[in-house]
Amino acid sequence: MPEEGVKLFGTWVSPFSRRIEVALKLKGVQYEYIEEDLTNKSPALLHYNPVNKQIPVLVHNGKPVAESFVIMEYIDETWKHNPILPADPYERAMARFWAKYIDEKFWPAARKIVVAKGEEQKGEIDEIQQQMKNLEGELKEKKFFGGESLGFLDIAANIIIWLVVAQEALGMDQILNEEKLPVLYGWLQRLLDDAVFKECVPPKDRHLDLFKVKFGSSIASK
């Protein structure tokens, strides 16, 4: 049964709502998951998030919290065990900095790649590979960004899986591989092997099919 009236409104393909699932599972918090159709949003979603009308939304004891990073911090502060953010103030600030970097720099570039053509796509690939090298500089020799276990930035970086599935589905050149980005590639394999994280990754076949349907026409025209 859900703990203390915890509900999560999300969609199966969204990396943003998947972030919240990982955070809740790391904390061992039981919750009710409500799958949303963003083409026909439910009255409940519009009630709990009337400002931007988007997922994810966490509802705890009838009180809604929106935006994935805000929700993750709320979860960390509400359920203190198995902390997601580092205890050290500087490390905590750095985790927030790089998480913001992922959403404001990496995510827009990843979305451009799947619709760009020719030289434009090549430029976008070069840009995103540089961004991933920047992330490698933060990861260094650590097992995870959070150290020995998953942390805030590891959860935020789940968007990289979206890009990896996209490049496979659309037959693009390899963007992330062991040769070009060995540190980040090793991290990704460990992430996908993590028992908790594995539960929150969209089914690969379904994910691949979605990308092929959604973006296949733009790829075929290149």
C-alpha positions in Angstrom: 0.0 0.0 0.0 1.2 3.6 -0.7 2.9 5.2 2.3 1.1 8.2 3.9 -0.9 8.9 0.8 2.0 9.1 -1.7 1.0 9.4 -5.4 3.1 10.0 -8.5 1.6 11.3 -11.7 3.9 10.5 -14.6 4.3 8.9 -18.0 6.2 5.7 -18.7 8.5 7.3 -21.3 9.4 10.5 -19.4 12.9 10.5 -17.9 11.6 13.2 -15.5 8.9 11.1 -13.9 11.3 8.1 -14.0 13.7 10.2 -11.8 11.0 10.3 -9.1 10.4 6.6 -9.3 14.1 6.0 -8.7 14.2 8.4 -5.7 11.2 6.8 -4.1 12.5 3.3 -4.6 15.9 4.2 -3.2 14.1 5.5 -0.1 11.9 2.5 0.1 8.7 4.6 0.0 5.6 2.9 -1.3 3.5 4.9 -3.7 0.6 4.8 -6.1 1.7 5.5 -9.7 -0.8 7.2 -12.0 0.0 7.0 -15.7 -1.0 10.2 -17.6 -1.9 10.7 -21.2 -0.4 14.1 -22.0 -2.7 14.4 -25.0 -5.7 14.1 -22.7 -4.6 15.2 -19.3 -6.6 14.0 -16.3 -8.7 16.4 -14.1 -6.5 15.2 -11.2 -3.3 16.3 -12.9 -4.8 19.7 -13.8 -6.0 20.0 -10.2 -2.7 19.2 -8.6 -0.5 21.1 -11.1 -2.7 24.0 -12.5 0.4 26.2 -13.2 2.3 24.3 -15.9 -0.1 21.3 -16.2 2.8 18.8 -16.6 4.3 15.7 -15.1 5.8 14.7 -12.8 3.7 15.6 -9.8 4.2 14.0 -6.4 1.2 14.2 -4.1 2.0 13.6 -0.4 -0.8 13.8 2.1 -2.9 15.7 -0.4 -0.2 18.3 -1.1 1.3 18.4 -4.6 4.9 19.1 -5.5 6.0 19.6 -9.1 9.2 19.7 -11.2 11.6 16.7 -10.9 14.5 18.3 -9.1 12.2 20.0 -6.6 10.4 16.7 -6.0 13.7 14.8 -5.5 14.8 17.3 -2.9 11.4 17.1 -1.2 11.7 13.3 -1.0 15.3 13.6 0.4 14.2 16.0 3.1 11.0 14.2 4.0 12.5 10.7 4.2 15.9 11.1 5.7 17.3 7.6 5.3 19.4 6.7 2.3 20.2 10.3 1.4 20.3 11.3 -2.3 22.1 14.6 -2.0 25.6 14.7 -0.5 26.0 15.8 3.2 28.8 18.2 2.4 27.5 21.6 1.3 30.0 22.1 -1.5 29.4 18.6 -2.9 25.6 19.2 -2.6 26.0 22.5 -4.6 28.0 20.8 -7.3 25.4 18.0 -7.6 22.7 20.7 -8.1 25.0 22.6 -10.6 25.6 19.6 -12.8 21.9 18.5 -12.6 20.9 21.9 -13.9 23.6 21.6 -16.6 22.0 18.3 -17.8 18.5 19.8 -18.0 19.5 23.2 -19.5 22.3 22.1 -21.8 22.3 18.4 -22.4 18.6 17.7 -22.8 17.9 20.5 -25.4 21.0 19.2 -27.4 19.8 15.6 -27.2 16.4 16.6 -28.5 17.9 18.5 -31.4 20.0 15.5 -32.5 17.0 13.3 -33.3 15.4 15.9 -35.7 18.5 17.6 -37.1 19.9 16.7 -40.6 23.2 16.4 -42.2 25.8 19.0 -41.1 23.4 20.4 -38.5 23.2 17.0 -36.9 26.9 16.5 -36.9 27.3 19.8 -35.1 24.8 18.8 -32.5 26.6 15.5 -32.0 29.9 17.3 -31.5 28.3 19.6 -29.0 26.7 16.9 -27.0 29.9 14.8 -26.9 31.7 17.8 -25.5 29.0 18.1 -22.8 29.4 14.4 -21.9 33.2 14.9 -21.7 32.4 17.7 -19.2 30.4 15.2 -17.2 33.3 12.7 -17.3 35.4 15.4 -15.7 33.0 15.5 -12.8 32.6 11.7 -12.6 36.4 11.1 -12.7 37.2 7.7 -11.1 34.1 7.4 -9.0 31.8 4.5 -9.3 28.8 6.8 -9.5 28.5 10.6 -9.4 27.2 10.0 -5.9 30.3 8.0 -4.9 29.8 4.3 -4.1 26.0 4.5 -4.5 23.4 6.3 -6.7 23.0 9.9 -5.9 21.1 13.0 -7.0 23.2 13.6 -10.1 23.1 9.9 -11.2 19.3 10.1 -11.1 19.3 13.4 -13.0 21.6 11.9 -15.7 19.0 9.2 -16.6 18.4 11.4 -19.6 21.5 9.8 -21.2 19.6 6.6 -21.5 17.0 8.4 -23.6 19.8 9.5 -25.9 21.3 6.0 -26.1 17.9 4.5 -27.1 17.3 7.2 -29.6 20.6 6.6 -31.4 19.9 2.9 -31.6 16.3 3.3 -32.8 17.2 5.9 -35.4 20.4 4.2 -36.7 22.6 7.2 -36.0 26.3 7.1 -35.5 27.4 6.0 -32.1 27.4 9.1 -29.8 28.2 7.4 -26.6 30.5 4.4 -26.7 33.5 2.9 -24.8 36.1 4.3 -27.2 34.9 7.9 -27.3 33.7 8.3 -23.7 35.1 5.4 -21.6 34.4 6.9 -18.2 30.8 7.8 -18.9 30.2 4.5 -20.8 31.4 2.5 -17.8 29.2 4.6 -15.5 26.2 3.9 -17.8 26.8 0.1 -17.6 26.9 0.3 -13.8 23.8 2.4 -13.7 21.9 -0.1 -15.9 23.1 -3.0 -13.7 21.9 -1.3 -10.5 18.9 -3.2 -9.1 16.8 -0.2 -8.2 17.6 1.8 -11.3 16.8 -1.2 -13.5 13.3 -1.3 -12.2 12.7 2.3 -13.4 14.1 2.0 -17.0 11.4 1.9 -19.7 11.0 -1.4 -21.5 13.6 -1.2 -24.2 11.6 -2.7 -27.0 8.6 -0.4 -26.3 11.0 2.5 -26.0 12.7 1.7 -29.4 9.3 1.3 -31.1 8.2 4.7 -29.8 11.2 6.4 -31.2 10.9 4.7 -34.6 7.3 5.8 -34.9 7.8 9.3 -33.6 11.0 10.3 -35.3 11.4 7.7 -38.1 10.0 9.9 -40.8 12.5 12.7 -40.1 15.3 10.1 -40.3 14.1 8.6 -43.5 14.2 12.0 -45.2 17.8 12.6 -44.5 
